[in-house]
Structure formats: structure tokens, C-alpha cells
Amino acid sequence: MDIEGISGLLDEINTDRSVPRNIRTLVMEAKAHLNDQKQEMPIRINSVISILDEVSADPNVPVYTRTQIWNIVSLLEVMNEKIKADRTI
């Protein structure tokens, strides 16, 4: 999965009207961090993971959305590990 794919997954959450507005706002903030070209990729990924961890802890998040968020976090963690592995070579 690449950045565009993850951005698409975040867009899916944002367009879901069953998700509370404050959650959608945080998801869009996470997407903005992910697409911020001013920072290095590991910093961007860690920022997004932090925001999404906060979102997933919110009791108002629908169960299906929480599962989507956990999936996105897992994809980001894999991406982050790949970047770390590529830098050590």
C-alpha cells in the first residue's frame, strides 16, 4: 500500500456520514499530515499514527470505522518498518 492508497482509505472514512464530525475532522487532519511534503516520511507516518490512535480510542467511533482505522495504522506501521529497513541497507 502506498500513500495514495492510504489517503483513499482516509477519504472513505471522511465520506461516511455515520462517523461523527469531530472524528472526520481528525481523520482529515491525519490525511493532511500524511500528504505534507515538508516533513520526512517517517515523521509524517508517526504523526498520522498518533492522530489515528487518538481517534480509535474515542468511544463515539463506530465499530466498523475503528476497524478501518486499525487497518490503516497497521499499513502505516508496515510502511514505516520498510522505510527503516531500506535506510539500514
N, CA, C and O atoms as a CHARMM CRD file, in Angstrom:
* protein
*
  356
    1    1 MET  N      0.86200  -1.17500   0.00000 PROA 1      0.00000
    2    1 MET  CA     0.00000   0.00000   0.00000 PROA 1      0.00000
    3    1 MET  C      0.90300   1.23000   0.00000 PROA 1      0.00000
    4    1 MET  O      1.93500   1.25600   0.67100 PROA 1      0.00000
    5    2 ASP  N      0.50700   2.23400  -0.75000 PROA 2      0.00000
    6    2 ASP  CA     1.26900   3.46700  -0.82500 PROA 2      0.00000
    7    2 ASP  C      0.48600   4.62400  -0.20800 PROA 2      0.00000
    8    2 ASP  O     -0.62400   4.43500   0.29000 PROA 2      0.00000
    9    3 ILE  N      1.06100   5.80100  -0.24300 PROA 3      0.00000
   10    3 ILE  CA     0.44700   6.97600   0.37400 PROA 3      0.00000
   11    3 ILE  C     -0.91100   7.27900  -0.25300 PROA 3      0.00000
   12    3 ILE  O     -1.86600   7.60300   0.45300 PROA 3      0.00000
   13    4 GLU  N     -0.99500   7.17300  -1.57700 PROA 4      0.00000
   14    4 GLU  CA    -2.26400   7.45800  -2.25300 PROA 4      0.00000
   15    4 GLU  C     -3.35700   6.48100  -1.81400 PROA 4      0.00000
   16    4 GLU  O     -4.50900   6.87200  -1.62500 PROA 4      0.00000
   17    5 GLY  N     -2.99300   5.22700  -1.65400 PROA 5      0.00000
   18    5 GLY  CA    -3.95700   4.22700  -1.19900 PROA 5      0.00000
   19    5 GLY  C     -4.44400   4.49900   0.21300 PROA 5      0.00000
   20    5 GLY  O     -5.63300   4.37500   0.50600 PROA 5      0.00000
   21    6 ILE  N     -3.52700   4.86700   1.07400 PROA 6      0.00000
   22    6 ILE  CA    -3.90500   5.18000   2.45200 PROA 6      0.00000
   23    6 ILE  C     -4.75200   6.44600   2.49000 PROA 6      0.00000
   24    6 ILE  O     -5.71000   6.53100   3.25800 PROA 6      0.00000
   25    7 SER  N     -4.40100   7.43100   1.66100 PROA 7      0.00000
   26    7 SER  CA    -5.22400   8.64900   1.57700 PROA 7      0.00000
   27    7 SER  C     -6.64400   8.30100   1.13800 PROA 7      0.00000
   28    7 SER  O     -7.61100   8.88000   1.63300 PROA 7      0.00000
   29    8 GLY  N     -6.76700   7.36100   0.21600 PROA 8      0.00000
   30    8 GLY  CA    -8.08500   6.91700  -0.23200 PROA 8      0.00000
   31    8 GLY  C     -8.87600   6.27000   0.89200 PROA 8      0.00000
   32    8 GLY  O    -10.08200   6.48600   1.01100 PROA 8      0.00000
   33    9 LEU  N     -8.20300   5.47800   1.71600 PROA 9      0.00000
   34    9 LEU  CA    -8.87700   4.85000   2.85600 PROA 9      0.00000
   35    9 LEU  C     -9.34500   5.90600   3.86100 PROA 9      0.00000
   36    9 LEU  O    -10.42500   5.78800   4.43900 PROA 9      0.00000
   37   10 LEU  N     -8.52600   6.92900   4.06100 PROA 10     0.00000
   38   10 LEU  CA    -8.92100   8.02000   4.95600 PROA 10     0.00000
   39   10 LEU  C    -10.10600   8.78700   4.36800 PROA 10     0.00000
   40   10 LEU  O    -10.99300   9.22200   5.10200 PROA 10     0.00000
   41   11 ASP  N    -10.11800   8.95000   3.05000 PROA 11     0.00000
   42   11 ASP  CA   -11.24900   9.61000   2.38200 PROA 11     0.00000
   43   11 ASP  C    -12.54400   8.82000   2.57200 PROA 11     0.00000
   44   11 ASP  O    -13.61500   9.40300   2.74300 PROA 11     0.00000
   45   12 GLU  N    -12.43900   7.49200   2.54300 PROA 12     0.00000
   46   12 GLU  CA   -13.63000   6.65500   2.75500 PROA 12     0.00000
   47   12 GLU  C    -14.24200   6.92400   4.12500 PROA 12     0.00000
   48   12 GLU  O    -15.46200   7.01400   4.26200 PROA 12     0.00000
   49   13 ILE  N    -13.39200   7.05100   5.13300 PROA 13     0.00000
   50   13 ILE  CA   -13.89700   7.34900   6.47400 PROA 13     0.00000
   51   13 ILE  C    -14.53800   8.72700   6.48900 PROA 13     0.00000
   52   13 ILE  O    -15.59000   8.92100   7.09600 PROA 13     0.00000
   53   14 ASN  N    -13.90800   9.67600   5.82500 PROA 14     0.00000
   54   14 ASN  CA   -14.41200  11.04800   5.81900 PROA 14     0.00000
   55   14 ASN  C    -15.76200  11.17300   5.12600 PROA 14     0.00000
   56   14 ASN  O    -16.57100  12.02000   5.50500 PROA 14     0.00000
   57   15 THR  N    -16.01500  10.35300   4.12700 PROA 15     0.00000
   58   15 THR  CA   -17.29100  10.44200   3.40900 PROA 15     0.00000
   59   15 THR  C    -18.40700   9.64600   4.06700 PROA 15     0.00000
   60   15 THR  O    -19.56300   9.74100   3.65600 PROA 15     0.00000
   61   16 ASP  N    -18.07100   8.86300   5.08200 PROA 16     0.00000
   62   16 ASP  CA   -19.06800   8.06700   5.79900 PROA 16     0.00000
   63   16 ASP  C    -19.81200   8.96500   6.78400 PROA 16     0.00000
   64   16 ASP  O    -19.23500   9.40100   7.78000 PROA 16     0.00000
   65   17 ARG  N    -21.06800   9.24200   6.51800 PROA 17     0.00000
   66   17 ARG  CA   -21.85900  10.15600   7.34700 PROA 17     0.00000
   67   17 ARG  C    -22.28100   9.54300   8.68500 PROA 17     0.00000
   68   17 ARG  O    -22.84400  10.24100   9.53000 PROA 17     0.00000
   69   18 SER  N    -22.01900   8.25400   8.88700 PROA 18     0.00000
   70   18 SER  CA   -22.30200   7.67200  10.19300 PROA 18     0.00000
   71   18 SER  C    -21.17500   7.95300  11.19500 PROA 18     0.00000
   72   18 SER  O    -21.30900   7.68400  12.38900 PROA 18     0.00000
   73   19 VAL  N    -20.06600   8.49800  10.68800 PROA 19     0.00000
   74   19 VAL  CA   -18.92700   8.84700  11.53500 PROA 19     0.00000
   75   19 VAL  C    -19.13900  10.26900  12.06100 PROA 19     0.00000
   76   19 VAL  O    -19.41400  11.17600  11.27500 PROA 19     0.00000
   77   20 PRO  N    -19.01800  10.47800  13.36900 PROA 20     0.00000
   78   20 PRO  CA   -19.20000  11.82500  13.92400 PROA 20     0.00000
   79   20 PRO  C    -18.24500  12.84300  13.28900 PROA 20     0.00000
   80   20 PRO  O    -17.13300  12.51400  12.87800 PROA 20     0.00000
   81   21 ARG  N    -18.71400  14.06900  13.22800 PROA 21     0.00000
   82   21 ARG  CA   -17.95700  15.13900  12.56600 PROA 21     0.00000
   83   21 ARG  C    -16.57900  15.34800  13.18800 PROA 21     0.00000
   84   21 ARG  O    -15.60600  15.56500  12.46500 PROA 21     0.00000
   85   22 ASN  N    -16.47800  15.28800  14.51800 PROA 22     0.00000
   86   22 ASN  CA   -15.16600  15.50500  15.14400 PROA 22     0.00000
   87   22 ASN  C    -14.16600  14.42200  14.74000 PROA 22     0.00000
   88   22 ASN  O    -12.97000  14.69000  14.62100 PROA 22     0.00000
   89   23 ILE  N    -14.64800  13.22000  14.53200 PROA 23     0.00000
   90   23 ILE  CA   -13.78400  12.12100  14.08400 PROA 23     0.00000
   91   23 ILE  C    -13.35000  12.36700  12.64800 PROA 23     0.00000
   92   23 ILE  O    -12.18000  12.18800  12.31200 PROA 23     0.00000
   93   24 ARG  N    -14.28400  12.77500  11.80400 PROA 24     0.00000
   94   24 ARG  CA   -13.94400  13.06200  10.40000 PROA 24     0.00000
   95   24 ARG  C    -12.92600  14.19700  10.30700 PROA 24     0.00000
   96   24 ARG  O    -12.04400  14.17900   9.44900 PROA 24     0.00000
   97   25 THR  N    -13.05500  15.18100  11.19400 PROA 25     0.00000
   98   25 THR  CA   -12.09500  16.29100  11.21400 PROA 25     0.00000
   99   25 THR  C    -10.69100  15.79300  11.55000 PROA 25     0.00000
  100   25 THR  O     -9.71800  16.18900  10.90900 PROA 25     0.00000
  101   26 LEU  N    -10.59000  14.93200  12.54600 PROA 26     0.00000
  102   26 LEU  CA    -9.28500  14.37500  12.90800 PROA 26     0.00000
  103   26 LEU  C     -8.71400  13.49900  11.80200 PROA 26     0.00000
  104   26 LEU  O     -7.50400  13.49100  11.57400 PROA 26     0.00000
  105   27 VAL  N     -9.57600  12.76500  11.11700 PROA 27     0.00000
  106   27 VAL  CA    -9.12000  11.92700  10.00500 PROA 27     0.00000
  107   27 VAL  C     -8.56400  12.80300   8.88000 PROA 27     0.00000
  108   27 VAL  O     -7.55000  12.45900   8.27200 PROA 27     0.00000
  109   28 MET  N     -9.21600  13.92400   8.60200 PROA 28     0.00000
  110   28 MET  CA    -8.71400  14.82900   7.57000 PROA 28     0.00000
  111   28 MET  C     -7.41300  15.51200   8.01200 PROA 28     0.00000
  112   28 MET  O     -6.54800  15.80300   7.18700 PROA 28     0.00000
  113   29 GLU  N     -7.28500  15.76300   9.30800 PROA 29     0.00000
  114   29 GLU  CA    -6.02300  16.28900   9.83200 PROA 29     0.00000
  115   29 GLU  C     -4.90300  15.26700   9.63400 PROA 29     0.00000
  116   29 GLU  O     -3.78400  15.62200   9.26400 PROA 29     0.00000
  117   30 ALA  N     -5.21600  14.00500   9.88400 PROA 30     0.00000
  118   30 ALA  CA    -4.23400  12.94200   9.66700 PROA 30     0.00000
  119   30 ALA  C     -3.83600  12.87800   8.19400 PROA 30     0.00000
  120   30 ALA  O     -2.65800  12.71600   7.87500 PROA 30     0.00000
  121   31 LYS  N     -4.80500  13.00200   7.30600 PROA 31     0.00000
  122   31 LYS  CA    -4.51000  12.97100   5.87300 PROA 31     0.00000
  123   31 LYS  C     -3.61700  14.14300   5.48100 PROA 31     0.00000
  124   31 LYS  O     -2.69900  13.98600   4.67600 PROA 31     0.00000
  125   32 ALA  N     -3.88200  15.30800   6.04500 PROA 32     0.00000
  126   32 ALA  CA    -3.04900  16.48200   5.75200 PROA 32     0.00000
  127   32 ALA  C     -1.60600  16.24200   6.19700 PROA 32     0.00000
  128   32 ALA  O     -0.67100  16.60200   5.48200 PROA 32     0.00000
  129   33 HSD  N     -1.42000  15.64000   7.36500 PROA 33     0.00000
  130   33 HSD  CA    -0.06300  15.31300   7.83300 PROA 33     0.00000
  131   33 HSD  C      0.60400  14.31600   6.89800 PROA 33     0.00000
  132   33 HSD  O      1.79200  14.43500   6.59700 PROA 33     0.00000
  133   34 LEU  N     -0.15900  13.33700   6.44300 PROA 34     0.00000
  134   34 LEU  CA     0.38900  12.31000   5.56200 PROA 34     0.00000
  135   34 LEU  C      0.86300  12.90800   4.23900 PROA 34     0.00000
  136   34 LEU  O      1.87400  12.47300   3.68800 PROA 34     0.00000
  137   35 ASN  N      0.14700  13.88800   3.73800 PROA 35     0.00000
  138   35 ASN  CA     0.47900  14.48200   2.44300 PROA 35     0.00000
  139   35 ASN  C      1.38300  15.70300   2.54200 PROA 35     0.00000
  140   35 ASN  O      1.67000  16.34100   1.52800 PROA 35     0.00000
  141   36 ASP  N      1.83400  16.03800   3.74200 PROA 36     0.00000
  142   36 ASP  CA     2.70000  17.20000   3.95800 PROA 36     0.00000
  143   36 ASP  C      4.10600  16.89600   3.43500 PROA 36     0.00000
  144   36 ASP  O      4.84800  16.11800   4.03500 PROA 36     0.00000
  145   37 GLN  N      4.45500  17.51100   2.32300 PROA 37     0.00000
  146   37 GLN  CA     5.74500  17.23100   1.68300 PROA 37     0.00000
  147   37 GLN  C      6.92400  17.90800   2.39700 PROA 37     0.00000
  148   37 GLN  O      8.07700  17.65200   2.04900 PROA 37     0.00000
  149   38 LYS  N      6.65700  18.75900   3.37800 PROA 38     0.00000
  150   38 LYS  CA     7.72100  19.48600   4.07000 PROA 38     0.00000
  151   38 LYS  C      8.47200  18.62300   5.07400 PROA 38     0.00000
  152   38 LYS  O      9.59600  18.94700   5.45700 PROA 38     0.00000
  153   39 GLN  N      7.86000  17.53100   5.49800 PROA 39     0.00000
  154   39 GLN  CA     8.47300  16.67100   6.50700 PROA 39     0.00000
  155   39 GLN  C      8.90500  15.35600   5.87400 PROA 39     0.00000
  156   39 GLN  O      8.40200  14.95400   4.82500 PROA 39     0.00000
  157   40 GLU  N      9.84800  14.69800   6.53700 PROA 40     0.00000
  158   40 GLU  CA    10.29800  13.39100   6.07600 PROA 40     0.00000
  159   40 GLU  C      9.19900  12.36200   6.32100 PROA 40     0.00000
  160   40 GLU  O      8.37300  12.51500   7.22100 PROA 40     0.00000
  161   41 MET  N      9.20400  11.31700   5.50700 PROA 41     0.00000
  162   41 MET  CA     8.14400  10.31100   5.55900 PROA 41     0.00000
  163   41 MET  C      7.98100   9.66600   6.93700 PROA 41     0.00000
  164   41 MET  O      6.84200   9.54200   7.38800 PROA 41     0.00000
  165   42 PRO  N      9.04600   9.24500   7.64200 PROA 42     0.00000
  166   42 PRO  CA     8.82600   8.62600   8.96200 PROA 42     0.00000
  167   42 PRO  C      8.12800   9.56200   9.94900 PROA 42     0.00000
  168   42 PRO  O      7.31300   9.11800  10.75700 PROA 42     0.00000
  169   43 ILE  N      8.44600  10.84700   9.88600 PROA 43     0.00000
  170   43 ILE  CA     7.80100  11.81400  10.77800 PROA 43     0.00000
  171   43 ILE  C      6.32700  11.93300  10.41700 PROA 43     0.00000
  172   43 ILE  O      5.47400  11.97900  11.30300 PROA 43     0.00000
  173   44 ARG  N      6.02300  11.98200   9.13900 PROA 44     0.00000
  174   44 ARG  CA     4.63800  12.06400   8.68600 PROA 44     0.00000
  175   44 ARG  C      3.85300  10.84300   9.12800 PROA 44     0.00000
  176   44 ARG  O      2.73600  10.95900   9.63400 PROA 44     0.00000
  177   45 ILE  N      4.44000   9.67700   8.93700 PROA 45     0.00000
  178   45 ILE  CA     3.76700   8.43200   9.30700 PROA 45     0.00000
  179   45 ILE  C      3.49800   8.38600  10.80500 PROA 45     0.00000
  180   45 ILE  O      2.40200   8.02200  11.23000 PROA 45     0.00000
  181   46 ASN  N      4.49200   8.75400  11.60300 PROA 46     0.00000
  182   46 ASN  CA     4.31200   8.72000  13.06400 PROA 46     0.00000
  183   46 ASN  C      3.25800   9.72000  13.52400 PROA 46     0.00000
  184   46 ASN  O      2.51500   9.45200  14.46800 PROA 46     0.00000
  185   47 SER  N      3.19100  10.87700  12.85900 PROA 47     0.00000
  186   47 SER  CA     2.15300  11.86300  13.19400 PROA 47     0.00000
  187   47 SER  C      0.76400  11.29500  12.92300 PROA 47     0.00000
  188   47 SER  O     -0.14900  11.43900  13.73600 PROA 47     0.00000
  189   48 VAL  N      0.62200  10.65400  11.77700 PROA 48     0.00000
  190   48 VAL  CA    -0.67500  10.08300  11.39900 PROA 48     0.00000
  191   48 VAL  C     -1.06200   8.95600  12.35800 PROA 48     0.00000
  192   48 VAL  O     -2.21300   8.87300  12.78800 PROA 48     0.00000
  193   49 ILE  N     -0.11200   8.09900  12.68800 PROA 49     0.00000
  194   49 ILE  CA    -0.38600   7.00600  13.62000 PROA 49     0.00000
  195   49 ILE  C     -0.84900   7.56600  14.96500 PROA 49     0.00000
  196   49 ILE  O     -1.79100   7.04900  15.56600 PROA 49     0.00000
  197   50 SER  N     -0.19500   8.60800  15.42800 PROA 50     0.00000
  198   50 SER  CA    -0.57100   9.22100  16.70500 PROA 50     0.00000
  199   50 SER  C     -2.00300   9.75500  16.66800 PROA 50     0.00000
  200   50 SER  O     -2.77700   9.53100  17.59900 PROA 50     0.00000
  201   51 ILE  N     -2.35100  10.45600  15.59800 PROA 51     0.00000
  202   51 ILE  CA    -3.70900  11.00100  15.46700 PROA 51     0.00000
  203   51 ILE  C     -4.73400   9.87800  15.39800 PROA 51     0.00000
  204   51 ILE  O     -5.77700   9.94200  16.04800 PROA 51     0.00000
  205   52 LEU  N     -4.43400   8.84800  14.60800 PROA 52     0.00000
  206   52 LEU  CA    -5.39000   7.75600  14.44500 PROA 52     0.00000
  207   52 LEU  C     -5.53000   6.93000  15.71800 PROA 52     0.00000
  208   52 LEU  O     -6.60500   6.39300  15.98500 PROA 52     0.00000
  209   53 ASP  N     -4.46900   6.81800  16.50400 PROA 53     0.00000
  210   53 ASP  CA    -4.57500   6.14900  17.80600 PROA 53     0.00000
  211   53 ASP  C     -5.53700   6.90500  18.71600 PROA 53     0.00000
  212   53 ASP  O     -6.34700   6.30600  19.42300 PROA 53     0.00000
  213   54 GLU  N     -5.43300   8.22400  18.68500 PROA 54     0.00000
  214   54 GLU  CA    -6.35000   9.05700  19.46800 PROA 54     0.00000
  215   54 GLU  C     -7.79000   8.86100  18.99800 PROA 54     0.00000
  216   54 GLU  O     -8.70600   8.74600  19.81200 PROA 54     0.00000
  217   55 VAL  N     -7.97900   8.82400  17.68700 PROA 55     0.00000
  218   55 VAL  CA    -9.31800   8.64600  17.11800 PROA 55     0.00000
  219   55 VAL  C     -9.89500   7.29200  17.51500 PROA 55     0.00000
  220   55 VAL  O    -11.06100   7.19900  17.90000 PROA 55     0.00000
  221   56 SER  N     -9.08300   6.24500  17.42300 PROA 56     0.00000
  222   56 SER  CA    -9.59500   4.90300  17.70000 PROA 56     0.00000
  223   56 SER  C     -9.99100   4.72300  19.16400 PROA 56     0.00000
  224   56 SER  O    -10.77500   3.83200  19.49000 PROA 56     0.00000
  225   57 ALA  N     -9.45400   5.56300  20.04300 PROA 57     0.00000
  226   57 ALA  CA    -9.79600   5.47500  21.45900 PROA 57     0.00000
  227   57 ALA  C    -11.09500   6.19800  21.79300 PROA 57     0.00000
  228   57 ALA  O    -11.62200   6.04800  22.89600 PROA 57     0.00000
  229   58 ASP  N    -11.60800   6.97000  20.86200 PROA 58     0.00000
  230   58 ASP  CA   -12.84800   7.72300  21.10100 PROA 58     0.00000
  231   58 ASP  C    -14.02600   6.75200  21.16300 PROA 58     0.00000
  232   58 ASP  O    -14.21200   5.95600  20.24200 PROA 58     0.00000
  233   59 PRO  N    -14.81800   6.80300  22.22000 PROA 59     0.00000
  234   59 PRO  CA   -15.94300   5.86500  22.34100 PROA 59     0.00000
  235   59 PRO  C    -17.06300   6.11100  21.32700 PROA 59     0.00000
  236   59 PRO  O    -17.93000   5.25500  21.15400 PROA 59     0.00000
  237   60 ASN  N    -17.05700   7.25600  20.66300 PROA 60     0.00000
  238   60 ASN  CA   -18.10100   7.56300  19.68500 PROA 60     0.00000
  239   60 ASN  C    -17.80300   7.03900  18.28200 PROA 60     0.00000
  240   60 ASN  O    -18.62500   7.18400  17.37800 PROA 60     0.00000
  241   61 VAL  N    -16.64200   6.43800  18.10000 PROA 61     0.00000
  242   61 VAL  CA   -16.27800   5.90400  16.78500 PROA 61     0.00000
  243   61 VAL  C    -17.07400   4.62400  16.54200 PROA 61     0.00000
  244   61 VAL  O    -17.06800   3.72100  17.37900 PROA 61     0.00000
  245   62 PRO  N    -17.76000   4.54100  15.39700 PROA 62     0.00000
  246   62 PRO  CA   -18.45400   3.28600  15.06800 PROA 62     0.00000
  247   62 PRO  C    -17.46400   2.11700  14.99100 PROA 62     0.00000
  248   62 PRO  O    -16.30400   2.30000  14.62300 PROA 62     0.00000
  249   63 VAL  N    -17.92600   0.94200  15.33300 PROA 63     0.00000
  250   63 VAL  CA   -17.06000  -0.23800  15.38600 PROA 63     0.00000
  251   63 VAL  C    -16.38800  -0.48800  14.04300 PROA 63     0.00000
  252   63 VAL  O    -15.18800  -0.75700  13.99300 PROA 63     0.00000
  253   64 TYR  N    -17.14400  -0.40300  12.95900 PROA 64     0.00000
  254   64 TYR  CA   -16.56700  -0.64600  11.63800 PROA 64     0.00000
  255   64 TYR  C    -15.47400   0.37700  11.32800 PROA 64     0.00000
  256   64 TYR  O    -14.44200   0.02400  10.75900 PROA 64     0.00000
  257   65 THR  N    -15.69100   1.62700  11.69300 PROA 65     0.00000
  258   65 THR  CA   -14.70400   2.67900  11.45000 PROA 65     0.00000
  259   65 THR  C    -13.45400   2.43600  12.28400 PROA 65     0.00000
  260   65 THR  O    -12.33800   2.65100  11.81300 PROA 65     0.00000
  261   66 ARG  N    -13.64000   1.99100  13.51300 PROA 66     0.00000
  262   66 ARG  CA   -12.48400   1.67200  14.36300 PROA 66     0.00000
  263   66 ARG  C    -11.64500   0.57500  13.71400 PROA 66     0.00000
  264   66 ARG  O    -10.41600   0.63300  13.73900 PROA 66     0.00000
  265   67 THR  N    -12.30400  -0.41800  13.13800 PROA 67     0.00000
  266   67 THR  CA   -11.58800  -1.48500  12.44200 PROA 67     0.00000
  267   67 THR  C    -10.83200  -0.92900  11.24200 PROA 67     0.00000
  268   67 THR  O     -9.68800  -1.31500  11.00200 PROA 67     0.00000
  269   68 GLN  N    -11.45400  -0.02700  10.48300 PROA 68     0.00000
  270   68 GLN  CA   -10.78100   0.61600   9.35100 PROA 68     0.00000
  271   68 GLN  C     -9.54100   1.38300   9.82300 PROA 68     0.00000
  272   68 GLN  O     -8.48700   1.33200   9.18800 PROA 68     0.00000
  273   69 ILE  N     -9.68100   2.08200  10.92500 PROA 69     0.00000
  274   69 ILE  CA    -8.56000   2.86900  11.45600 PROA 69     0.00000
  275   69 ILE  C     -7.41900   1.94800  11.86800 PROA 69     0.00000
  276   69 ILE  O     -6.25800   2.22600  11.56600 PROA 69     0.00000
  277   70 TRP  N     -7.73700   0.86300  12.55100 PROA 70     0.00000
  278   70 TRP  CA    -6.69300  -0.08000  12.95000 PROA 70     0.00000
  279   70 TRP  C     -5.98900  -0.65700  11.72800 PROA 70     0.00000
  280   70 TRP  O     -4.77600  -0.86100  11.74700 PROA 70     0.00000
  281   71 ASN  N     -6.74300  -0.91800  10.67000 PROA 71     0.00000
  282   71 ASN  CA    -6.15000  -1.42200   9.44000 PROA 71     0.00000
  283   71 ASN  C     -5.18000  -0.39800   8.85100 PROA 71     0.00000
  284   71 ASN  O     -4.07900  -0.75100   8.42800 PROA 71     0.00000
  285   72 ILE  N     -5.58800   0.85700   8.82500 PROA 72     0.00000
  286   72 ILE  CA    -4.73200   1.92000   8.29100 PROA 72     0.00000
  287   72 ILE  C     -3.46600   2.05300   9.13600 PROA 72     0.00000
  288   72 ILE  O     -2.36800   2.19400   8.59600 PROA 72     0.00000
  289   73 VAL  N     -3.61800   2.00700  10.45100 PROA 73     0.00000
  290   73 VAL  CA    -2.45200   2.09500  11.33800 PROA 73     0.00000
  291   73 VAL  C     -1.49700   0.93400  11.06400 PROA 73     0.00000
  292   73 VAL  O     -0.28200   1.12900  11.03100 PROA 73     0.00000
  293   74 SER  N     -2.02800  -0.25600  10.87000 PROA 74     0.00000
  294   74 SER  CA    -1.18200  -1.41200  10.56400 PROA 74     0.00000
  295   74 SER  C     -0.42100  -1.20600   9.25700 PROA 74     0.00000
  296   74 SER  O      0.77000  -1.50700   9.17000 PROA 74     0.00000
  297   75 LEU  N     -1.11000  -0.69300   8.24700 PROA 75     0.00000
  298   75 LEU  CA    -0.45500  -0.42700   6.96100 PROA 75     0.00000
  299   75 LEU  C      0.65700   0.61400   7.11800 PROA 75     0.00000
  300   75 LEU  O      1.72800   0.48500   6.52500 PROA 75     0.00000
  301   76 LEU  N      0.39200   1.63900   7.91600 PROA 76     0.00000
  302   76 LEU  CA     1.40000   2.67200   8.14600 PROA 76     0.00000
  303   76 LEU  C      2.60300   2.12500   8.90400 PROA 76     0.00000
  304   76 LEU  O      3.74200   2.49100   8.61300 PROA 76     0.00000
  305   77 GLU  N      2.35400   1.24900   9.87500 PROA 77     0.00000
  306   77 GLU  CA     3.46300   0.65800  10.62200 PROA 77     0.00000
  307   77 GLU  C      4.33300  -0.21100   9.72700 PROA 77     0.00000
  308   77 GLU  O      5.55700  -0.20800   9.85600 PROA 77     0.00000
  309   78 VAL  N      3.71000  -0.95400   8.82300 PROA 78     0.00000
  310   78 VAL  CA     4.46900  -1.76200   7.87000 PROA 78     0.00000
  311   78 VAL  C      5.29900  -0.85400   6.95600 PROA 78     0.00000
  312   78 VAL  O      6.46800  -1.13200   6.68700 PROA 78     0.00000
  313   79 MET  N      4.68900   0.21900   6.49100 PROA 79     0.00000
  314   79 MET  CA     5.38800   1.17300   5.63800 PROA 79     0.00000
  315   79 MET  C      6.57700   1.78500   6.37400 PROA 79     0.00000
  316   79 MET  O      7.65600   1.94400   5.80300 PROA 79     0.00000
  317   80 ASN  N      6.37400   2.12200   7.63200 PROA 80     0.00000
  318   80 ASN  CA     7.44400   2.71200   8.44200 PROA 80     0.00000
  319   80 ASN  C      8.59400   1.72600   8.63600 PROA 80     0.00000
  320   80 ASN  O      9.76000   2.11000   8.55000 PROA 80     0.00000
  321   81 GLU  N      8.27500   0.46900   8.89400 PROA 81     0.00000
  322   81 GLU  CA     9.31300  -0.55400   9.05800 PROA 81     0.00000
  323   81 GLU  C     10.09200  -0.75900   7.76200 PROA 81     0.00000
  324   81 GLU  O     11.30500  -0.96300   7.78800 PROA 81     0.00000
  325   82 LYS  N      9.39500  -0.70400   6.63400 PROA 82     0.00000
  326   82 LYS  CA    10.05700  -0.86200   5.33600 PROA 82     0.00000
  327   82 LYS  C     11.03000   0.28800   5.09400 PROA 82     0.00000
  328   82 LYS  O     12.13400   0.07700   4.59300 PROA 82     0.00000
  329   83 ILE  N     10.62400   1.48900   5.44600 PROA 83     0.00000
  330   83 ILE  CA    11.49000   2.65900   5.28700 PROA 83     0.00000
  331   83 ILE  C     12.73800   2.50700   6.16400 PROA 83     0.00000
  332   83 ILE  O     13.85100   2.79300   5.72400 PROA 83     0.00000
  333   84 LYS  N     12.54200   2.05700   7.40300 PROA 84     0.00000
  334   84 LYS  CA    13.68100   1.85200   8.30700 PROA 84     0.00000
  335   84 LYS  C     14.62100   0.79700   7.74700 PROA 84     0.00000
  336   84 LYS  O     15.84000   0.96600   7.79100 PROA 84     0.00000
  337   85 ALA  N     14.07200  -0.27900   7.22400 PROA 85     0.00000
  338   85 ALA  CA    14.89800  -1.35600   6.66900 PROA 85     0.00000
  339   85 ALA  C     15.66800  -0.87100   5.44500 PROA 85     0.00000
  340   85 ALA  O     16.83100  -1.23100   5.26300 PROA 85     0.00000
  341   86 ASP  N     15.03400  -0.06200   4.61000 PROA 86     0.00000
  342   86 ASP  CA    15.69000   0.45600   3.41800 PROA 86     0.00000
  343   86 ASP  C     16.83600   1.40400   3.78000 PROA 86     0.00000
  344   86 ASP  O     17.82900   1.47800   3.05700 PROA 86     0.00000
  345   87 ARG  N     16.70500   2.11800   4.88000 PROA 87     0.00000
  346   87 ARG  CA    17.75300   3.07000   5.28700 PROA 87     0.00000
  347   87 ARG  C     18.96400   2.37800   5.88200 PROA 87     0.00000
  348   87 ARG  O     20.06400   2.93100   5.86100 PROA 87     0.00000
  349   88 THR  N     18.77900   1.17500   6.41300 PROA 88     0.00000
  350   88 THR  CA    19.90600   0.46900   7.02100 PROA 88     0.00000
  351   88 THR  C     20.74800  -0.27000   5.99300 PROA 88     0.00000
  352   88 THR  O     21.85700  -0.71800   6.28600 PROA 88     0.00000
  353   89 ILE  N     20.21700  -0.39000   4.80200 PROA 89     0.00000
  354   89 ILE  CA    20.97100  -1.11700   3.74900 PROA 89     0.00000
  355   89 ILE  C     21.99700  -0.21300   3.11900 PROA 89     0.00000
  356   89 ILE  O     22.72400  -0.63600   2.22100 PROA 89     0.00000
